[in-house]
């Protein structure tokens, strides 16, 4: 068994190993492509697929979170010292 953290990106790609989505936005994009989960979760209350509803809610959540200026950003970028 290999330590994947010790392998280069090229070695990981050559083995066909996919990486996890880096953000919630990327994860929702991948989720909407998943036909197995789409079939398993079925329709939502609005008649469309539940996956599409869930992905929409999570994209809105991601956008709302990133619309806020965090304390870390204020401390890092809005101070003189």
DSSP file (Angstrom, degrees, kcal/mol; ACC not computed):
  #  RESIDUE AA STRUCTURE BP1 BP2  ACC     N-H-->O    O-->H-N    N-H-->O    O-->H-N    TCO  KAPPA ALPHA  PHI   PSI    X-CA   Y-CA   Z-CA
    1    1 A X              0   0    0      0, 0.0     2,-0.2     0, 0.0     0, 0.0   0.000 360.0 360.0 360.0 132.4    0.0    0.0    0.0
    2    2 A X        -     0   0    0      1,-0.0     2,-0.8     2,-0.0     3,-0.1  -0.638 360.0-119.3 -96.6 152.5    1.4    3.4   -1.0
    3    3 A X    >   -     0   0    0     -2,-0.2     3,-1.6     1,-0.2     4,-0.5  -0.817  22.0-158.5 -85.8 109.2    1.2    6.7    0.8
    4    4 A X  G >  S+     0   0    0     -2,-0.8     3,-0.9     1,-0.3    -1,-0.2   0.785  89.1  63.0 -63.4 -27.1   -0.7    8.9   -1.6
    5    5 A X  G 3  S+     0   0    0      1,-0.2    -1,-0.3    -3,-0.1    -2,-0.0   0.727 100.6  53.8 -68.9 -20.0    0.7   12.0    0.1
    6    6 A X  G <  S+     0   0    0     -3,-1.6    -1,-0.2     2,-0.1    -2,-0.2   0.574  93.9  89.3 -89.5 -10.6    4.2   10.9   -1.0
    7    7 A X  S <  S-     0   0    0     -3,-0.9     2,-0.1    -4,-0.5    -3,-0.0  -0.548  79.4-116.4 -87.7 152.5    3.2   10.5   -4.7
    8    8 A X     >  -     0   0    0     -2,-0.2     4,-2.2     1,-0.1     5,-0.2  -0.379  29.1-108.0 -78.0 164.7    3.4   13.3   -7.2
    9    9 A X  H  > S+     0   0    0      1,-0.2     4,-2.5     2,-0.2     5,-0.2   0.874 121.6  54.5 -60.1 -37.0    0.3   14.7   -8.9
   10   10 A X  H  > S+     0   0    0      2,-0.2     4,-2.4     1,-0.2    -1,-0.2   0.899 107.7  48.7 -64.5 -41.2    1.4   13.0  -12.1
   11   11 A X  H  > S+     0   0    0      2,-0.2     4,-1.3     1,-0.2    -2,-0.2   0.895 111.8  49.2 -66.0 -39.7    1.7    9.6  -10.4
   12   12 A X  H  <>S+     0   0    0     -4,-2.2     5,-2.1     1,-0.2     3,-0.3   0.930 112.6  47.3 -64.8 -44.9   -1.7   10.0   -8.8
   13   13 A X  H ><5S+     0   0    0     -4,-2.5     3,-1.5     1,-0.2    -2,-0.2   0.891 107.6  56.5 -63.1 -40.0   -3.3   10.9  -12.2
   14   14 A X  H 3<5S+     0   0    0     -4,-2.4    -1,-0.2     1,-0.3    -2,-0.2   0.798 105.5  52.0 -62.6 -28.5   -1.5    8.0  -13.9
   15   15 A X  T 3<5S-     0   0    0     -4,-1.3    -1,-0.3    -3,-0.3    -2,-0.2   0.490 116.0-117.2 -85.1  -3.4   -3.2    5.7  -11.4
   16   16 A X  T < 5 +     0   0    0     -3,-1.5     2,-0.6    -4,-0.3    -3,-0.2   0.751  59.9 154.9  75.5  23.6   -6.6    7.2  -12.3
   17   17 A X      < -     0   0    0     -5,-2.1     2,-0.3     1,-0.0    -1,-0.2  -0.755  30.9-150.1 -88.9 123.2   -7.1    8.5   -8.7
   18   18 A X        -     0   0    0     -2,-0.6     2,-0.2     1,-0.0    -5,-0.0  -0.638  11.0-129.2 -90.0 149.4   -9.5   11.5   -8.6
   19   19 A X        -     0   0    0     -2,-0.3     2,-0.1     1,-0.1     3,-0.1  -0.594  27.3 -99.5 -94.1 160.3   -9.2   14.1   -5.9
   20   20 A X        -     0   0    0     -2,-0.2    -1,-0.1     1,-0.1     2,-0.1  -0.428  49.4 -90.2 -72.1 151.1  -12.0   15.4   -3.8
   21   21 A X        -     0   0    0      1,-0.1    -1,-0.1    -2,-0.1     6,-0.1  -0.418  32.7-140.8 -61.7 136.9  -13.6   18.7   -4.8
   22   22 A X  S    S+     0   0    0     -2,-0.1     2,-0.3    -3,-0.1    -1,-0.1   0.742  76.6  23.4 -76.1 -22.3  -11.8   21.5   -3.1
   23   23 A X  S  > S-     0   0    0      1,-0.1     4,-2.2     0, 0.0     5,-0.1  -0.883  81.1-107.1-137.6 168.2  -14.9   23.6   -2.2
   24   24 A X  H  > S+     0   0    0     -2,-0.3     4,-2.2     1,-0.2     5,-0.2   0.864 119.5  56.9 -62.0 -36.1  -18.6   23.3   -1.7
   25   25 A X  H  > S+     0   0    0      1,-0.2     4,-1.5     2,-0.2    -1,-0.2   0.918 109.0  44.8 -62.8 -44.1  -19.1   25.0   -5.1
   26   26 A X  H  > S+     0   0    0      1,-0.2     4,-2.0     2,-0.2    -1,-0.2   0.891 111.1  54.6 -65.8 -39.1  -17.0   22.3   -6.8
   27   27 A X  H  X S+     0   0    0     -4,-2.2     4,-2.5     1,-0.2    -2,-0.2   0.882 105.6  51.7 -64.1 -38.6  -18.8   19.5   -4.9
   28   28 A X  H  X S+     0   0    0     -4,-2.2     4,-2.0     2,-0.2    -1,-0.2   0.885 107.7  53.0 -66.6 -36.2  -22.2   20.7   -6.0
   29   29 A X  H  X S+     0   0    0     -4,-1.5     4,-0.5     1,-0.2    -2,-0.2   0.916 112.2  44.7 -62.7 -42.5  -21.1   20.7   -9.6
   30   30 A X  H >< S+     0   0    0     -4,-2.0     3,-1.0     1,-0.2     4,-0.4   0.892 109.6  56.8 -67.4 -39.2  -19.9   17.1   -9.2
   31   31 A X  H >< S+     0   0    0     -4,-2.5     3,-1.7     1,-0.3    -2,-0.2   0.899 100.8  56.1 -59.7 -42.9  -23.1   16.1   -7.4
   32   32 A X  H 3< S+     0   0    0     -4,-2.0    -1,-0.3     1,-0.3    -2,-0.2   0.698 104.9  54.2 -66.9 -16.9  -25.3   17.2  -10.2
   33   33 A X  T << S+     0   0    0     -3,-1.0     2,-1.1    -4,-0.5    -1,-0.3   0.521  82.1 104.0 -89.5  -7.0  -23.4   14.9  -12.6
   34   34 A X    <>  -     0   0    0     -3,-1.7     4,-2.1    -4,-0.4     5,-0.1  -0.649  44.8-179.0 -86.0  99.9  -23.9   11.8  -10.4
   35   35 A X  H  > S+     0   0    0     -2,-1.1     4,-2.2     1,-0.2     5,-0.2   0.796  79.3  58.2 -68.0 -29.5  -26.6    9.7  -12.0
   36   36 A X  H  > S+     0   0    0      2,-0.2     4,-2.3     1,-0.2    -1,-0.2   0.955 111.8  39.2 -67.3 -49.7  -26.6    7.0   -9.3
   37   37 A X  H  > S+     0   0    0      2,-0.2     4,-2.9     1,-0.2     5,-0.3   0.884 113.2  56.9 -66.7 -37.1  -27.4    9.5   -6.5
   38   38 A X  H  X S+     0   0    0     -4,-2.1     4,-1.5     1,-0.2    12,-0.2   0.928 112.0  41.6 -58.6 -45.0  -29.9   11.3   -8.8
   39   39 A X  H  < S+     0   0    0     -4,-2.2    -2,-0.2     2,-0.2    -1,-0.2   0.889 115.3  50.7 -69.1 -39.5  -31.8    8.1   -9.3
   40   40 A X  H  < S+     0   0    0     -4,-2.3    -2,-0.2     1,-0.2    -1,-0.2   0.888 115.3  40.4 -68.1 -39.5  -31.5    7.1   -5.7
   41   41 A X  H  < S-     0   0    0     -4,-2.9    -1,-0.2     1,-0.2    -2,-0.2   0.734  93.7-175.6 -85.1 -22.7  -32.8   10.4   -4.2
   42   42 A X     <  -     0   0    0     -4,-1.5     8,-2.9    -5,-0.3     9,-0.4  -0.134  37.4  -7.6  67.7-156.7  -35.5   10.8   -6.9
   43   43 A X  B     -A   49   0A   0      6,-0.3     6,-0.3     7,-0.1     2,-0.1  -0.363  60.9-137.5 -78.9 154.7  -37.8   13.8   -7.3
   44   44 A X    >   -     0   0    0      4,-4.1     3,-1.3    -2,-0.1     6,-0.1  -0.316  38.9 -87.1 -94.3-174.7  -38.1   16.7   -4.9
   45   45 A X  T 3  S+     0   0    0      1,-0.3     4,-0.1    -2,-0.1    -2,-0.1   0.791 125.1  57.9 -65.9 -28.8  -41.2   18.5   -3.8
   46   46 A X  T 3  S-     0   0    0      2,-0.1    -1,-0.3     1,-0.1     3,-0.1   0.439 119.0-106.3 -84.6   2.3  -41.2   20.8   -6.7
   47   47 A X  S <  S+     0   0    0     -3,-1.3    -2,-0.1     1,-0.4     3,-0.1   0.126  90.2 103.1  94.8 -21.3  -41.3   17.9   -9.2
   48   48 A X  S    S-     0   0    0      1,-0.2    -4,-4.1    -5,-0.1    -1,-0.4  -0.286  88.7 -69.5 -82.5 176.7  -37.7   18.4  -10.3
   49   49 A X  B  >  -A   43   0A   0     -6,-0.3     4,-1.5     1,-0.1     3,-0.4  -0.431  36.2-132.5 -67.7 140.5  -34.8   16.1   -9.1
   50   50 A X  H  > S+     0   0    0     -8,-2.9     4,-3.0   -12,-0.2     5,-0.2   0.861 105.3  63.2 -60.2 -36.3  -33.9   16.5   -5.5
   51   51 A X  H  > S+     0   0    0     -9,-0.4     4,-2.7     1,-0.2    -1,-0.2   0.905 102.4  48.8 -56.4 -43.9  -30.2   16.7   -6.4
   52   52 A X  H  > S+     0   0    0     -3,-0.4     4,-2.1     2,-0.2    -1,-0.2   0.904 112.4  48.0 -65.9 -40.7  -30.9   19.9   -8.4
   53   53 A X  H  X S+     0   0    0     -4,-1.5     4,-2.3     2,-0.2    -2,-0.2   0.946 113.9  46.7 -61.7 -48.9  -32.8   21.4   -5.4
   54   54 A X  H  X S+     0   0    0     -4,-3.0     4,-2.4     1,-0.2    -2,-0.2   0.913 112.1  49.9 -61.7 -44.7  -30.0   20.4   -3.0
   55   55 A X  H  X S+     0   0    0     -4,-2.7     4,-2.4    -5,-0.2    -1,-0.2   0.893 110.0  51.6 -62.6 -40.0  -27.2   21.7   -5.2
   56   56 A X  H  X S+     0   0    0     -4,-2.1     4,-2.2     2,-0.2    -2,-0.2   0.926 110.2  48.4 -61.7 -46.0  -29.1   25.0   -5.6
   57   57 A X  H  X S+     0   0    0     -4,-2.3     4,-2.2     1,-0.2    -2,-0.2   0.913 113.0  47.7 -61.6 -43.1  -29.4   25.5   -1.9
   58   58 A X  H  X S+     0   0    0     -4,-2.4     4,-2.4     2,-0.2    -1,-0.2   0.854 109.3  52.7 -69.9 -34.6  -25.8   24.7   -1.3
   59   59 A X  H  X S+     0   0    0     -4,-2.4     4,-2.5     2,-0.2    -1,-0.2   0.913 110.9  48.0 -64.3 -41.4  -24.6   27.1   -4.0
   60   60 A X  H  X S+     0   0    0     -4,-2.2     4,-2.5     2,-0.2    -2,-0.2   0.900 111.3  50.7 -63.9 -40.3  -26.7   29.8   -2.4
   61   61 A X  H  X S+     0   0    0     -4,-2.2     4,-2.4     2,-0.2    -2,-0.2   0.916 110.6  49.1 -61.7 -44.3  -25.2   28.9    1.0
   62   62 A X  H  X S+     0   0    0     -4,-2.4     4,-2.3     1,-0.2    -2,-0.2   0.924 112.3  47.8 -61.3 -46.2  -21.7   29.1   -0.5
   63   63 A X  H  X S+     0   0    0     -4,-2.5     4,-0.7     1,-0.2    -2,-0.2   0.904 111.9  49.5 -63.7 -42.4  -22.4   32.5   -2.0
   64   64 A X  H >< S+     0   0    0     -4,-2.5     3,-0.7     1,-0.2     4,-0.4   0.914 111.4  49.2 -64.0 -42.8  -23.9   33.9    1.2
   65   65 A X  H >< S+     0   0    0     -4,-2.4     3,-1.1     1,-0.2    -2,-0.2   0.919 112.5  47.4 -62.6 -43.6  -20.9   32.6    3.3
   66   66 A X  H 3< S+     0   0    0     -4,-2.3    -1,-0.2     1,-0.2    -2,-0.2   0.533  99.0  69.0 -80.2  -4.8  -18.4   34.2    0.8
   67   67 A X  T << S+     0   0    0     -4,-0.7     2,-0.3    -3,-0.7    -1,-0.2   0.617  87.2  85.0 -82.4 -13.6  -20.2   37.5    0.7
   68   68 A X  S <  S-     0   0    0     -3,-1.1     2,-0.6    -4,-0.4    -3,-0.0  -0.666  78.9-130.9 -90.3 142.0  -19.2   38.1    4.3
   69   69 A X        -     0   0    0     -2,-0.3     2,-0.1     4,-0.0    -2,-0.1  -0.833  30.2-140.6 -90.0 122.2  -15.9   39.7    5.3
   70   70 A X     >  -     0   0    0     -2,-0.6     4,-2.2     1,-0.1     5,-0.2  -0.338  19.3-113.9 -82.1 163.1  -14.3   37.5    8.0
   71   71 A X  H  > S+     0   0    0      1,-0.2     4,-3.0     2,-0.2     5,-0.2   0.883 118.4  56.5 -59.9 -39.5  -12.4   38.7   11.1
   72   72 A X  H  > S+     0   0    0      2,-0.2     4,-2.4     1,-0.2    -1,-0.2   0.912 107.5  47.5 -60.6 -43.8   -9.3   37.0    9.6
   73   73 A X  H  > S+     0   0    0      2,-0.2     4,-3.0     1,-0.2     5,-0.5   0.917 113.0  48.5 -64.7 -43.3   -9.6   39.1    6.4
   74   74 A X  H  X S+     0   0    0     -4,-2.2     4,-2.1     1,-0.2    -2,-0.2   0.945 114.6  45.2 -60.9 -48.5  -10.1   42.3    8.3
   75   75 A X  H  < S+     0   0    0     -4,-3.0    -2,-0.2     1,-0.2    -1,-0.2   0.878 119.5  41.9 -64.0 -37.7   -7.2   41.6   10.6
   76   76 A X  H  < S+     0   0    0     -4,-2.4     3,-0.2    -5,-0.2    -2,-0.2   0.900 128.5  22.6 -78.3 -41.1   -4.9   40.6    7.7
   77   77 A X  H  < S+     0   0    0     -4,-3.0    -3,-0.2    -5,-0.2    -2,-0.2   0.638 118.3  52.9-107.1 -15.7   -5.8   43.2    5.1
   78   78 A X  S  < S+     0   0    0     -4,-2.1     2,-0.3    -5,-0.5    -1,-0.1   0.026  88.7  88.2-114.3  28.7   -7.3   46.3    6.9
   79   79 A X        -     0   0    0     -3,-0.2    -4,-0.0    -4,-0.2     0, 0.0  -0.912  62.2-147.7-121.5 153.3   -4.6   46.9    9.4
   80   80 A X              0   0    0     -2,-0.3    -1,-0.1     1,-0.1    -3,-0.0   0.688 360.0 360.0 -90.6 -19.8   -1.5   49.1    9.1
   81   81 A X              0   0    0      0, 0.0    -1,-0.1     0, 0.0    -2,-0.0   0.383 360.0 360.0-123.3 360.0    0.8   47.0   11.3
